Amino acid sequence: MTWLICPICGSDQVAKVATDPNLYLCKSCKKKIKKNQLKKL
């Protein structure tokens, strides 16, 4: 199992993003991005 960190805030509480299988974000950053639509980071 690979330990991933959120590329935005560095949190290790990440989950796979449904719209992008290669992207892992923590819940708080995921919420922020959802508001701004998921554009390429």
VMD Tcl script that builds the backbone (N, CA, C; Angstrom):
set m [mol new atoms 123]
animate dup $m
set s [atomselect $m all]
$s set {name element resname resid chain x y z} {
  {N N MET 1 A 0.846 -1.207 0.000}
  {CA C MET 1 A 0.000 0.000 0.000}
  {C C MET 1 A 0.872 1.244 0.000}
  {N N THR 2 A 0.544 2.162 -0.887}
  {CA C THR 2 A 1.346 3.379 -0.962}
  {C C THR 2 A 0.691 4.471 -0.137}
  {N N TRP 3 A 1.506 5.193 0.589}
  {CA C TRP 3 A 0.992 6.293 1.389}
  {C C TRP 3 A 1.101 7.548 0.560}
  {N N LEU 4 A -0.033 8.139 0.293}
  {CA C LEU 4 A -0.051 9.332 -0.532}
  {C C LEU 4 A -0.320 10.542 0.341}
  {N N ILE 5 A 0.104 11.687 -0.135}
  {CA C ILE 5 A -0.230 12.924 0.561}
  {C C ILE 5 A -0.946 13.862 -0.395}
  {N N CYS 6 A -1.758 14.698 0.165}
  {CA C CYS 6 A -2.478 15.680 -0.625}
  {C C CYS 6 A -1.484 16.654 -1.250}
  {N N PRO 7 A -1.525 16.838 -2.586}
  {CA C PRO 7 A -0.562 17.733 -3.235}
  {C C PRO 7 A -0.790 19.197 -2.895}
  {N N ILE 8 A -1.946 19.517 -2.349}
  {CA C ILE 8 A -2.254 20.914 -2.048}
  {C C ILE 8 A -1.820 21.293 -0.639}
  {N N CYS 9 A -2.227 20.486 0.341}
  {CA C CYS 9 A -1.951 20.882 1.728}
  {C C CYS 9 A -0.984 19.948 2.442}
  {N N GLY 10 A -0.673 18.794 1.821}
  {CA C GLY 10 A 0.282 17.889 2.442}
  {C C GLY 10 A -0.321 16.930 3.451}
  {N N SER 11 A -1.639 16.933 3.587}
  {CA C SER 11 A -2.286 16.006 4.518}
  {C C SER 11 A -2.144 14.574 4.023}
  {N N ASP 12 A -2.038 13.633 4.962}
  {CA C ASP 12 A -1.944 12.236 4.536}
  {C C ASP 12 A -3.300 11.542 4.569}
  {N N GLN 13 A -4.356 12.289 4.858}
  {CA C GLN 13 A -5.709 11.728 4.869}
  {C C GLN 13 A -6.328 11.908 3.491}
  {N N VAL 14 A -5.823 11.169 2.507}
  {CA C VAL 14 A -6.268 11.384 1.147}
  {C C VAL 14 A -7.191 10.285 0.676}
  {N N ALA 15 A -7.988 10.618 -0.314}
  {CA C ALA 15 A -8.873 9.658 -0.956}
  {C C ALA 15 A -8.816 9.894 -2.453}
  {N N LYS 16 A -9.105 8.843 -3.201}
  {CA C LYS 16 A -9.094 8.952 -4.653}
  {C C LYS 16 A -10.218 9.881 -5.101}
  {N N VAL 17 A -9.920 10.709 -6.081}
  {CA C VAL 17 A -10.930 11.608 -6.639}
  {C C VAL 17 A -11.659 10.873 -7.760}
  {N N ALA 18 A -12.982 10.828 -7.649}
  {CA C ALA 18 A -13.775 10.015 -8.577}
  {C C ALA 18 A -13.603 10.459 -10.030}
  {N N THR 19 A -13.491 11.776 -10.241}
  {CA C THR 19 A -13.415 12.292 -11.609}
  {C C THR 19 A -12.026 12.136 -12.218}
  {N N ASP 20 A -11.029 11.836 -11.387}
  {CA C ASP 20 A -9.668 11.679 -11.899}
  {C C ASP 20 A -8.966 10.572 -11.125}
  {N N PRO 21 A -8.868 9.374 -11.712}
  {CA C PRO 21 A -8.315 8.225 -10.979}
  {C C PRO 21 A -6.861 8.382 -10.560}
  {N N ASN 22 A -6.146 9.334 -11.142}
  {CA C ASN 22 A -4.743 9.530 -10.774}
  {C C ASN 22 A -4.560 10.593 -9.698}
  {N N LEU 23 A -5.664 11.173 -9.265}
  {CA C LEU 23 A -5.572 12.291 -8.330}
  {C C LEU 23 A -6.060 11.871 -6.949}
  {N N TYR 24 A -5.263 12.173 -5.949}
  {CA C TYR 24 A -5.642 11.892 -4.567}
  {C C TYR 24 A -5.626 13.203 -3.789}
  {N N LEU 25 A -6.721 13.494 -3.102}
  {CA C LEU 25 A -6.798 14.723 -2.323}
  {C C LEU 25 A -7.409 14.429 -0.962}
  {N N CYS 26 A -7.098 15.272 0.015}
  {CA C CYS 26 A -7.769 15.141 1.298}
  {C C CYS 26 A -9.175 15.726 1.185}
  {N N LYS 27 A -9.994 15.431 2.176}
  {CA C LYS 27 A -11.402 15.825 2.085}
  {C C LYS 27 A -11.577 17.336 2.010}
  {N N SER 28 A -10.823 18.086 2.786}
  {CA C SER 28 A -11.025 19.538 2.795}
  {C C SER 28 A -10.630 20.172 1.469}
  {N N CYS 29 A -9.524 19.703 0.874}
  {CA C CYS 29 A -9.123 20.248 -0.421}
  {C C CYS 29 A -10.084 19.803 -1.515}
  {N N LYS 30 A -10.598 18.597 -1.381}
  {CA C LYS 30 A -11.542 18.098 -2.367}
  {C C LYS 30 A -12.794 18.981 -2.403}
  {N N LYS 31 A -13.242 19.395 -1.213}
  {CA C LYS 31 A -14.411 20.270 -1.134}
  {C C LYS 31 A -14.127 21.616 -1.782}
  {N N LYS 32 A -12.951 22.176 -1.505}
  {CA C LYS 32 A -12.584 23.465 -2.089}
  {C C LYS 32 A -12.579 23.384 -3.607}
  {N N ILE 33 A -11.986 22.312 -4.122}
  {CA C ILE 33 A -11.864 22.174 -5.570}
  {C C ILE 33 A -13.223 21.916 -6.206}
  {N N LYS 34 A -14.061 21.166 -5.514}
  {CA C LYS 34 A -15.384 20.894 -6.063}
  {C C LYS 34 A -16.131 22.196 -6.320}
  {N N LYS 35 A -15.954 23.163 -5.434}
  {CA C LYS 35 A -16.587 24.465 -5.619}
  {C C LYS 35 A -16.039 25.177 -6.850}
  {N N ASN 36 A -14.763 25.020 -7.088}
  {CA C ASN 36 A -14.119 25.693 -8.222}
  {C C ASN 36 A -14.144 24.850 -9.486}
  {N N GLN 37 A -14.886 23.748 -9.456}
  {CA C GLN 37 A -14.895 22.759 -10.527}
  {C C GLN 37 A -13.508 22.120 -10.604}
  {N N LEU 38 A -13.480 20.884 -11.010}
  {CA C LEU 38 A -12.199 20.195 -11.076}
  {C C LEU 38 A -11.481 20.546 -12.365}
  {N N LYS 39 A -10.646 21.554 -12.268}
  {CA C LYS 39 A -9.792 21.899 -13.390}
  {C C LYS 39 A -8.444 21.240 -13.150}
  {N N LYS 40 A -7.629 21.216 -14.160}
  {CA C LYS 40 A -6.289 20.632 -13.982}
  {C C LYS 40 A -5.533 21.441 -12.949}
  {N N LEU 41 A -4.923 20.737 -12.013}
  {CA C LEU 41 A -4.195 21.413 -10.945}
  {C C LEU 41 A -2.838 21.874 -11.428}
}
mol reanalyze $m
mol bondsrecalc $m
mol representation Tube
mol addrep $m
